[in-house]
Amino acid sequence: MEVVLAARFGATVPVRLVVDDGSTDRASSTRPTSEPHKPQDDDEVDLSALVDADGAEGSAVERLTKAFPGAALVDPD
């Protein structure tokens, strides 16, 4: 398996096969677990600092069709 992976990726890829017997008693091999990761609060956003998009600039679709002349828009079904 390592030879096939090395040929595919061009570098040595060590593989370690671990067989699990399905038992739930893992006291001797269990690493201590840390506390569950608490998600960070979202950053506060000052909504008054946001500006509206300039209508004269056009939409992203319009800019893309101008950048690629001959492109055709296809509506998804």
C-alpha positions, 0 to 999 in steps of 0.5 A: 500500500505504501508503494502505491501511495508513494507512486501516486503522490511522489513521496513516502506516505507511511501507513499504520494499520490499527485493528479495533476489536470493538471492545469499549474498554480502552482505559489503558490506551485512552488519551486524556480528553480535553474539555469540549471546544466552545465555539467563539462568539461571532464578531460584532458588526457595526451595521451603520458602517456598511454601505449600499452597493453602487447600482451603476457598477452593475451586478456580478453577473453583468460584470462576468458577461462583459468580461467574457464576450459571447458568454450566455446565461443559462437558467438552472432548472 
